[in-house]
Amino acid sequence: MTAPREPDLTPVPVTVLPVTVLPVPGLPEIRPGDELAALIADAARAGPGLKDDDILVITSKIVSKSEDRVIRSDRESAIDAETVRVVARRGPTRISQTRHGLVLAAAGVDESNTEPGTVVLLPVDPDGSARRLRKAISKRAGRRVGVIITDTMGRPWRAGQTDTAIGAAGLNPVRDHRGQADTFGNVLEVTMAAVADEIAAAADLVKQKTTQVPVAIVRGLGALVTDADGPGAAALIRPAEQDMFRLGAADVLTARRTVREFTAAPVPPEAVRRSIAAAVTAPAPHHSQPWRFAVLQSREARTRLLDGMLAAWRADLTRDGFTPEQIARRIRRGDVLRRAPLIIVPCLVADAAHRYPDDRRNAAERAMFLVAMGAGVENLLVALAVEGLGSCWVSSTLFCREAAAAALGLPPDWEPMGAVGVGYPAASAPDRPGRDPDQLTLSL
């Protein structure tokens, strides 16, 4: 086995050339079936001209129009059809993920610069459109060019919108600086420049949405232009498993899924602490804090709990007259907890409950604390999902509270309210069966 090679910290000379952004005026209103490549090539020839290694930046709307992606529909219905996942919602505004993997407002559906009663959808395959346009324009103009197709997007934490690459051909969309050294000799570890997005934003400075200038030429970046079409703008879409901001506001609750198979990877204690901190923000009666959490990090503690619960279950089921086969089937349901690398036992401490002279009010008081406990457990499960952890709430400790408490040596006023297996999911959760809220709702 060879030793890892030390990075070369020798400064690399860089030639900085001027970059020019030129508008391409003179394009007509684009209609379905128009030869868009010919129109762009002719407009470029009549305007700023076209040179080898120019990058043509084209607004997606004219691509969509030429590809007959203009439909007669109301905007909301079109957004529904183009959305595969709602990331966030505020009032009528939706941030959606499209089938392309893009996350943007209204799933890219646009009703500006189109006839009343119609909306414009994004191209079906923006990278494919970019490849076709590049081939046709290069052939007609006799030039080697790159092509970027853009759409306007907002950005988290930043006001305003900017154009972004949704399709690309003939250029490297990402410039990877990892492994290179900066001017101080520090090796760059995570720096990747989204150059296709940078070019798209620069071109938007000269494109005008109100004066029919949907195309620009960016000149001076020939080092980025390639003979091959390249990976396209799809290379700019971060894989879901690497996306730290995958969960939008609309995703958080539905991200909580019951996970029954876990990897052996350890669960970070700080992730558990943050999840418990979220759990205790739940509402509770009388300004109390009735939640307690026993975190079973060691295998010994988990085995002690599960063995104690198993003995109690067997004894109960035997007294109930179940056969050994029936008992074996029922206790198998608790195996999920044995496969979890960590167990959290939520417990209720109802010392703040008021005492009344009649059973009815005491039962209501007890119910208030149980509801608060459920809210805390749900907060815990959702927070674990936000941390990228899977969980499975198992109610079994409710049937053997004394045995569970004794196995863990819990304080006498801690009531175990089920057990939560925690770990990294071993596989993606299956799709959740659809549930109709209207069937579960009584409107009065």
DRENBA-505854 format. One record per residue (C-alpha): y, x, z; residue in one letter; residue number from 1. Coordinates in Angstrom, 1 decimal. Layout:
# DRENBA-505854
NODE      y      x      z r   k
NODE      Y      X      Z A NUM
...
This chain:
# DRENBA-505854
NODE      y      x      z r   k
NODE    0.0    0.0    0.0 M   1
NODE    3.3    1.5   -1.0 T   2
NODE    6.3    1.5    1.2 A   3
NODE    9.1   -0.9    0.3 P   4
NODE   11.7    0.7   -2.0 R   5
NODE   15.1    1.2   -0.4 E   6
NODE   17.9   -0.7   -2.3 P   7
NODE   20.0    1.3   -4.6 D   8
NODE   23.5    1.3   -3.1 L   9
NODE   25.1    3.3   -6.0 T  10
NODE   28.2    1.3   -7.1 P  11
NODE   27.8   -0.3  -10.5 V  12
NODE   30.9    0.0  -12.7 P  13
NODE   32.1   -3.5  -13.7 V  14
NODE   34.3   -4.2  -16.7 T  15
NODE   36.5   -7.1  -16.1 V  16
NODE   37.5   -8.9  -19.3 L  17
NODE   40.1  -11.7  -19.6 P  18
NODE   38.6  -15.2  -19.7 V  19
NODE   40.4  -17.7  -21.9 T  20
NODE   40.0  -21.5  -21.7 V  21
NODE   40.9  -23.4  -24.8 L  22
NODE   41.1  -27.1  -25.5 P  23
NODE   39.4  -28.6  -28.5 V  24
NODE   41.5  -31.5  -29.7 P  25
NODE   41.0  -33.9  -32.6 G  26
NODE   37.8  -35.5  -31.7 L  27
NODE   37.6  -39.3  -32.6 P  28
NODE   36.2  -42.0  -30.4 E  29
NODE   32.5  -41.3  -30.2 I  30
NODE   30.1  -44.1  -31.1 R  31
NODE   26.3  -44.4  -31.0 P  32
NODE   24.6  -42.4  -33.8 G  33
NODE   27.6  -40.1  -34.4 D  34
NODE   26.7  -36.5  -35.3 E  35
NODE   28.3  -35.1  -32.2 L  36
NODE   27.4  -31.5  -33.0 A  37
NODE   29.1  -31.7  -36.4 A  38
NODE   32.2  -33.4  -35.0 L  39
NODE   32.6  -30.7  -32.3 I  40
NODE   32.0  -27.8  -34.7 A  41
NODE   34.5  -29.2  -37.2 D  42
NODE   37.1  -29.9  -34.4 A  43
NODE   36.6  -26.3  -33.0 A  44
NODE   37.0  -24.8  -36.5 R  45
NODE   40.2  -26.8  -37.1 A  46
NODE   41.6  -26.0  -33.6 G  47
NODE   41.0  -22.8  -31.7 P  48
NODE   38.2  -21.6  -33.9 G  49
NODE   34.7  -20.6  -32.7 L  50
NODE   33.5  -17.1  -32.0 K  51
NODE   30.2  -15.5  -31.1 D  52
NODE   29.4  -15.8  -27.3 D  53
NODE   31.9  -18.7  -26.8 D  54
NODE   30.8  -21.3  -24.3 I  55
NODE   31.4  -24.9  -25.3 L  56
NODE   32.0  -27.2  -22.3 V  57
NODE   31.4  -30.8  -23.2 I  58
NODE   32.1  -33.9  -21.1 T  59
NODE   28.9  -35.9  -20.6 S  60
NODE   30.5  -39.2  -21.6 K  61
NODE   30.8  -38.3  -25.3 I  62
NODE   27.2  -37.1  -25.2 V  63
NODE   26.1  -40.4  -23.6 S  64
NODE   28.1  -42.4  -26.2 K  65
NODE   26.5  -40.5  -29.1 S  66
NODE   23.0  -41.1  -27.6 E  67
NODE   23.7  -44.8  -27.2 D  68
NODE   23.8  -44.7  -23.4 R  69
NODE   26.5  -47.4  -23.3 V  70
NODE   25.1  -50.7  -22.0 I  71
NODE   26.5  -54.1  -21.5 R  72
NODE   26.1  -54.6  -17.7 S  73
NODE   28.0  -55.0  -14.5 D  74
NODE   28.5  -51.7  -12.7 R  75
NODE   26.5  -52.5   -9.6 E  76
NODE   23.4  -53.6  -11.5 S  77
NODE   23.6  -50.4  -13.6 A  78
NODE   24.0  -48.3  -10.4 I  79
NODE   20.9  -50.0   -8.9 D  80
NODE   18.9  -49.2  -12.1 A  81
NODE   19.9  -45.5  -12.2 E  82
NODE   19.4  -44.8   -8.5 T  83
NODE   16.2  -43.4   -7.1 V  84
NODE   17.6  -42.7   -3.6 R  85
NODE   20.8  -43.9   -1.8 V  86
NODE   22.1  -40.9    0.1 V  87
NODE   25.1  -42.5    1.8 A  88
NODE   27.0  -45.7    1.6 R  89
NODE   30.4  -46.8    2.9 R  90
NODE   31.6  -50.2    1.9 G  91
NODE   31.0  -50.7   -1.8 P  92
NODE   30.8  -46.9   -2.4 T  93
NODE   27.4  -45.4   -2.8 R  94
NODE   26.4  -41.7   -3.1 I  95
NODE   23.1  -41.8   -5.0 S  96
NODE   20.4  -39.5   -6.3 Q  97
NODE   19.5  -40.0   -9.9 T  98
NODE   16.2  -39.5  -11.7 R  99
NODE   17.6  -36.1  -12.8 H 100
NODE   17.8  -35.0   -9.2 G 101
NODE   21.6  -35.1   -9.2 L 102
NODE   23.5  -36.5   -6.2 V 103
NODE   26.8  -38.0   -7.1 L 104
NODE   28.9  -41.1   -6.6 A 105
NODE   27.6  -44.3   -8.3 A 106
NODE   24.6  -42.5   -9.8 A 107
NODE   26.9  -41.2  -12.5 G 108
NODE   27.6  -44.7  -13.9 V 109
NODE   31.1  -44.9  -15.3 D 110
NODE   33.2  -47.8  -16.6 E 111
NODE   36.3  -45.8  -17.6 S 112
NODE   37.0  -45.1  -21.3 N 113
NODE   34.5  -47.7  -22.5 T 114
NODE   34.9  -51.2  -23.7 E 115
NODE   35.4  -54.0  -21.1 P 116
NODE   32.0  -55.3  -19.9 G 117
NODE   30.2  -52.1  -20.7 T 118
NODE   29.3  -49.0  -18.6 V 119
NODE   28.3  -45.5  -19.6 V 120
NODE   25.2  -43.9  -18.1 L 121
NODE   24.4  -40.2  -17.9 L 122
NODE   22.3  -38.7  -20.7 P 123
NODE   18.6  -39.2  -20.2 V 124
NODE   18.0  -35.4  -20.4 D 125
NODE   21.2  -33.4  -20.1 P 126
NODE   19.5  -30.1  -20.6 D 127
NODE   17.7  -31.4  -23.6 G 128
NODE   21.0  -32.7  -25.0 S 129
NODE   22.6  -29.3  -24.4 A 130
NODE   19.7  -27.5  -26.3 R 131
NODE   20.0  -29.8  -29.3 R 132
NODE   23.8  -29.5  -29.4 L 133
NODE   23.6  -25.8  -29.2 R 134
NODE   21.1  -25.5  -32.0 K 135
NODE   23.1  -27.8  -34.3 A 136
NODE   26.5  -26.3  -33.5 I 137
NODE   25.3  -22.7  -33.9 S 138
NODE   23.7  -23.6  -37.3 K 139
NODE   26.8  -25.4  -38.6 R 140
NODE   29.3  -22.8  -37.3 A 141
NODE   27.2  -19.7  -37.8 G 142
NODE   27.9  -18.6  -34.3 R 143
NODE   25.9  -17.8  -31.2 R 144
NODE   27.2  -20.0  -28.5 V 145
NODE   26.4  -21.4  -25.1 G 146
NODE   26.7  -25.1  -24.2 V 147
NODE   27.5  -26.8  -20.9 I 148
NODE   27.5  -30.5  -20.4 I 149
NODE   29.6  -31.7  -17.4 T 150
NODE   30.1  -34.6  -15.2 D 151
NODE   32.7  -35.2  -12.5 T 152
NODE   31.5  -34.9   -8.9 M 153
NODE   32.9  -35.1   -5.4 G 154
NODE   32.0  -32.4   -2.9 R 155
NODE   31.1  -32.8    0.8 P 156
NODE   33.9  -31.6    3.1 W 157
NODE   36.3  -31.3    0.2 R 158
NODE   38.9  -33.7   -1.1 A 159
NODE   39.1  -34.4   -4.8 G 160
NODE   36.6  -34.1   -7.6 Q 161
NODE   35.7  -31.3  -10.0 T 162
NODE   33.6  -31.0  -13.1 D 163
NODE   30.0  -29.7  -12.6 T 164
NODE   27.3  -28.6  -15.0 A 165
NODE   24.6  -31.2  -15.5 I 166
NODE   23.2  -29.7  -18.7 G 167
NODE   23.2  -26.2  -20.1 A 168
NODE   21.7  -24.1  -22.9 A 169
NODE   22.1  -20.6  -24.0 G 170
NODE   23.4  -19.1  -20.8 L 171
NODE   22.3  -18.1  -17.3 N 172
NODE   23.5  -20.9  -15.1 P 173
NODE   23.1  -18.9  -11.9 V 174
NODE   24.1  -15.3  -11.3 R 175
NODE   21.8  -13.8   -8.7 D 176
NODE   23.5  -11.1   -6.6 H 177
NODE   20.7  -10.8   -4.0 R 178
NODE   19.6   -7.2   -3.5 G 179
NODE   22.9   -5.8   -4.8 Q 180
NODE   25.4   -3.9   -2.7 A 181
NODE   29.0   -4.9   -2.1 D 182
NODE   31.9   -2.4   -2.0 T 183
NODE   31.0   -1.4    1.5 F 184
NODE   27.4   -0.8    0.8 G 185
NODE   26.2   -4.0    2.5 N 186
NODE   23.1   -5.5    0.7 V 187
NODE   23.7   -9.1   -0.4 L 188
NODE   20.9  -11.3    0.8 E 189
NODE   21.8  -14.9   -0.1 V 190
NODE   24.6  -14.7   -2.7 T 191
NODE   23.9  -16.7   -5.8 M 192
NODE   26.9  -17.7   -8.0 A 193
NODE   26.7  -21.0   -9.7 A 194
NODE   28.4  -19.7  -12.8 V 195
NODE   27.7  -22.8  -14.9 A 196
NODE   29.6  -24.9  -12.3 D 197
NODE   32.4  -22.4  -12.2 E 198
NODE   32.8  -22.6  -16.0 I 199
NODE   32.6  -26.4  -15.9 A 200
NODE   35.4  -26.5  -13.4 A 201
NODE   37.6  -24.0  -15.3 A 202
NODE   37.2  -26.0  -18.5 A 203
NODE   38.3  -29.1  -16.8 D 204
NODE   41.7  -27.6  -16.4 L 205
NODE   42.4  -28.1  -20.1 V 206
NODE   40.2  -31.1  -20.9 K 207
NODE   42.1  -34.3  -20.6 Q 208
NODE   40.4  -37.6  -19.7 K 209
NODE   43.4  -39.7  -20.9 T 210
NODE   44.1  -37.9  -24.2 T 211
NODE   40.7  -37.5  -25.9 Q 212
NODE   40.2  -33.9  -25.2 V 213
NODE   36.6  -33.9  -23.9 P 214
NODE   35.6  -30.5  -25.1 V 215
NODE   36.8  -27.0  -24.2 A 216
NODE   35.9  -23.4  -25.2 I 217
NODE   35.5  -20.8  -22.6 V 218
NODE   35.8  -17.3  -24.1 R 219
NODE   35.3  -13.9  -22.6 G 220
NODE   32.0  -14.5  -20.8 L 221
NODE   29.7  -13.1  -23.5 G 222
NODE   27.6  -11.3  -20.9 A 223
NODE   26.3  -14.7  -19.7 L 224
NODE   25.4  -16.0  -23.2 V 225
NODE   21.7  -15.6  -24.1 T 226
NODE   19.6  -15.9  -27.2 D 227
NODE   17.1  -18.1  -25.4 A 228
NODE   18.1  -21.6  -24.2 D 229
NODE   17.3  -20.6  -20.6 G 230
NODE   16.4  -22.8  -17.6 P 231
NODE   19.3  -25.2  -18.0 G 232
NODE   21.4  -26.8  -15.3 A 233
NODE   18.2  -28.0  -13.6 A 234
NODE   18.1  -24.5  -12.1 A 235
NODE   21.2  -25.5  -10.1 L 236
NODE   19.4  -28.4   -8.3 I 237
NODE   18.3  -27.2   -4.9 R 238
NODE   14.6  -28.1   -4.1 P 239
NODE   14.3  -30.7   -1.5 A 240
NODE   12.4  -28.4    0.9 E 241
NODE   15.3  -25.9    0.8 Q 242
NODE   18.1  -28.5    1.1 D 243
NODE   19.6  -28.4    4.6 M 244
NODE   21.7  -31.5    3.8 F 245
NODE   18.9  -33.5    2.2 R 246
NODE   19.4  -36.4    4.6 L 247
NODE   22.4  -38.4    3.9 G 248
NODE   23.7  -41.1    6.2 A 249
NODE   21.5  -43.7    4.5 A 250
NODE   18.4  -41.5    4.8 D 251
NODE   18.3  -40.7    8.4 V 252
NODE   16.5  -43.8    9.8 L 253
NODE   14.0  -44.0    7.0 T 254
NODE   13.3  -40.3    7.3 A 255
NODE   11.4  -41.1   10.5 R 256
NODE    7.8  -41.4    9.4 R 257
NODE    4.5  -41.4   11.4 T 258
NODE    2.9  -38.0   10.8 V 259
NODE   -0.8  -37.6   11.7 R 260
NODE   -1.5  -34.2   10.3 E 261
NODE    0.4  -31.1   11.3 F 262
NODE    0.5  -27.4   10.4 T 263
NODE   -0.2  -24.8   13.1 A 264
NODE    3.4  -23.5   13.0 A 265
NODE    5.0  -23.5   16.4 P 266
NODE    7.8  -26.0   17.2 V 267
NODE   11.2  -24.3   17.9 P 268
NODE   12.2  -25.1   21.5 P 269
NODE   15.9  -25.5   20.5 E 270
NODE   14.9  -28.2   17.9 A 271
NODE   13.2  -30.1   20.7 V 272
NODE   16.2  -29.7   23.0 R 273
NODE   18.6  -31.0   20.3 R 274
NODE   16.3  -33.9   19.7 S 275
NODE   16.1  -34.8   23.4 I 276
NODE   19.9  -34.5   23.6 A 277
NODE   20.1  -37.1   20.8 A 278
NODE   17.5  -39.3   22.6 A 279
NODE   19.6  -39.6   25.7 V 280
NODE   22.6  -41.0   23.8 T 281
NODE   20.8  -44.3   23.6 A 282
NODE   22.3  -47.3   25.5 P 283
NODE   21.0  -48.0   29.0 A 284
NODE   21.8  -50.6   31.7 P 285
NODE   24.1  -50.0   34.6 H 286
NODE   25.4  -46.7   33.1 H 287
NODE   22.1  -45.1   34.1 S 288
NODE   20.0  -42.4   32.5 Q 289
NODE   16.5  -43.8   32.8 P 290
NODE   14.9  -41.3   30.3 W 291
NODE   12.8  -38.3   31.3 R 292
NODE   10.8  -36.1   28.9 F 293
NODE    7.7  -34.0   29.8 A 294
NODE    7.5  -31.3   27.0 V 295
NODE    3.9  -30.0   26.7 L 296
NODE    4.3  -26.6   25.0 Q 297
NODE    1.1  -24.9   26.3 S 298
NODE   -2.3  -25.8   25.0 R 299
NODE   -3.5  -25.9   28.6 E 300
NODE   -1.1  -28.7   29.5 A 301
NODE   -1.9  -30.7   26.4 R 302
NODE   -5.6  -30.4   27.0 T 303
NODE   -5.2  -31.4   30.6 R 304
NODE   -3.3  -34.5   29.6 L 305
NODE   -5.7  -35.5   26.8 L 306
NODE   -8.8  -34.9   28.8 D 307
NODE   -7.5  -36.9   31.7 G 308
NODE   -6.6  -39.8   29.4 M 309
NODE   -9.9  -39.6   27.6 L 310
NODE  -11.8  -40.0   30.9 A 311
NODE   -9.7  -43.0   31.8 A 312
NODE  -10.2  -44.7   28.4 W 313
NODE  -13.9  -44.2   28.5 R 314
NODE  -14.1  -45.7   32.0 A 315
NODE  -12.0  -48.7   31.0 D 316
NODE  -13.9  -49.4   27.8 L 317
NODE  -17.2  -49.0   29.5 T 318
NODE  -16.2  -51.6   32.2 R 319
NODE  -15.1  -53.9   29.4 D 320
NODE  -18.6  -53.8   27.9 G 321
NODE  -18.0  -51.8   24.7 F 322
NODE  -21.0  -49.9   23.2 T 323
NODE  -20.9  -46.1   22.9 P 324
NODE  -20.2  -46.5   19.1 E 325
NODE  -17.3  -48.8   19.7 Q 326
NODE  -15.9  -46.5   22.3 I 327
NODE  -16.2  -43.5   20.0 A 328
NODE  -14.2  -45.4   17.3 R 329
NODE  -11.4  -46.3   19.7 R 330
NODE  -10.9  -43.0   21.3 I 331
NODE  -10.8  -41.3   17.9 R 332
NODE   -7.4  -42.8   17.5 R 333
NODE   -6.1  -40.3   20.0 G 334
NODE   -7.3  -37.3   18.1 D 335
NODE   -3.9  -37.0   16.4 V 336
NODE   -2.4  -35.7   19.6 L 337
NODE   -5.0  -33.0   19.8 R 338
NODE   -3.9  -31.8   16.3 R 339
NODE   -0.3  -31.6   17.3 A 340
NODE    1.1  -28.2   18.3 P 341
NODE    3.4  -29.9   20.9 L 342
NODE    3.4  -33.1   22.8 I 343
NODE    6.4  -34.9   24.4 I 344
NODE    5.7  -37.6   27.0 V 345
NODE    8.7  -39.9   27.3 P 346
NODE    8.9  -41.3   30.8 C 347
NODE   10.9  -44.1   32.4 L 348
NODE   12.7  -43.8   35.7 V 349
NODE   14.1  -47.2   36.7 A 350
NODE   15.6  -46.3   40.0 D 351
NODE   18.9  -47.8   38.9 A 352
NODE   17.3  -51.3   38.5 A 353
NODE   18.8  -54.0   40.6 H 354
NODE   16.6  -56.0   42.9 R 355
NODE   16.7  -59.8   43.0 Y 356
NODE   15.1  -62.3   45.3 P 357
NODE   13.3  -64.0   42.3 D 358
NODE   10.7  -62.8   39.9 D 359
NODE   12.5  -64.2   36.8 R 360
NODE   15.6  -61.9   37.2 R 361
NODE   13.5  -58.9   38.3 N 362
NODE   11.5  -59.4   35.0 A 363
NODE   14.7  -59.5   33.0 A 364
NODE   15.9  -56.3   34.8 E 365
NODE   12.7  -54.6   34.0 R 366
NODE   12.9  -55.6   30.3 A 367
NODE   16.4  -54.1   30.1 M 368
NODE   15.1  -50.7   31.1 F 369
NODE   12.1  -51.0   28.8 L 370
NODE   14.5  -51.8   25.8 V 371
NODE   16.6  -48.8   26.8 A 372
NODE   13.4  -46.6   26.9 M 373
NODE   12.5  -47.8   23.4 G 374
NODE   15.9  -47.0   22.1 A 375
NODE   15.7  -43.5   23.6 G 376
NODE   12.2  -42.9   22.0 V 377
NODE   13.5  -44.1   18.6 E 378
NODE   16.5  -41.7   18.8 N 379
NODE   14.0  -38.9   19.7 L 380
NODE   11.8  -39.6   16.7 L 381
NODE   14.7  -39.8   14.3 V 382
NODE   16.3  -36.6   15.6 A 383
NODE   13.0  -34.8   15.2 L 384
NODE   12.9  -36.0   11.6 A 385
NODE   16.4  -34.6   11.0 V 386
NODE   15.1  -31.3   12.3 E 387
NODE   12.4  -31.3    9.7 G 388
NODE    9.7  -32.1   12.2 L 389
NODE    7.0  -34.8   12.0 G 390
NODE    6.1  -37.0   14.9 S 391
NODE    3.7  -39.6   15.9 C 392
NODE    4.2  -42.0   18.8 W 393
NODE    0.9  -43.0   20.5 V 394
NODE    1.0  -45.7   23.1 S 395
NODE   -2.1  -44.7   24.9 S 396
NODE   -0.5  -43.3   28.1 T 397
NODE    0.7  -46.9   28.8 L 398
NODE   -2.9  -47.8   29.4 F 399
NODE   -3.6  -45.0   31.8 C 400
NODE   -0.3  -44.1   33.4 R 401
NODE   -1.8  -42.9   36.7 E 402
NODE   -4.2  -40.6   34.9 A 403
NODE   -1.5  -39.2   32.6 A 404
NODE    0.9  -38.7   35.5 A 405
NODE   -1.8  -37.0   37.6 A 406
NODE   -2.9  -34.7   34.8 A 407
NODE    0.7  -33.5   34.4 L 408
NODE    1.8  -33.5   38.0 G 409
NODE    4.7  -35.8   37.2 L 410
NODE    7.1  -36.9   40.0 P 411
NODE    6.0  -40.3   41.4 P 412
NODE    8.8  -42.3   39.9 D 413
NODE    8.2  -41.0   36.3 W 414
NODE    6.4  -43.7   34.3 E 415
NODE    4.7  -42.3   31.1 P 416
NODE    5.7  -44.5   28.1 M 417
NODE    3.3  -43.2   25.4 G 418
NODE    3.1  -39.7   24.0 A 419
NODE    4.7  -38.1   20.9 V 420
NODE    2.8  -35.6   18.9 G 421
NODE    5.3  -33.1   17.3 V 422
NODE    4.9  -30.5   14.5 G 423
NODE    5.6  -29.6   11.0 Y 424
NODE    4.0  -32.1    8.6 P 425
NODE    0.9  -30.7    6.8 A 426
NODE    1.6  -33.0    3.8 A 427
NODE    4.2  -35.4    2.5 S 428
NODE    4.1  -38.8    4.0 A 429
NODE    2.9  -41.6    1.8 P 430
NODE    5.3  -44.2    0.6 D 431
NODE    6.3  -46.7    3.2 R 432
NODE    5.1  -50.2    2.4 P 433
NODE    8.0  -52.5    1.5 G 434
NODE    9.3  -54.8    4.2 R 435
NODE   11.5  -57.7    3.5 D 436
NODE   14.2  -58.1    6.1 P 437
NODE   14.9  -61.6    5.0 D 438
NODE   11.4  -62.7    6.2 Q 439
NODE   12.2  -61.2    9.6 L 440
NODE   15.6  -62.7   10.0 T 441
NODE   16.9  -66.0   11.2 L 442
NODE   20.4  -66.8   10.1 S 443
NODE   22.2  -69.4   12.3 L 444
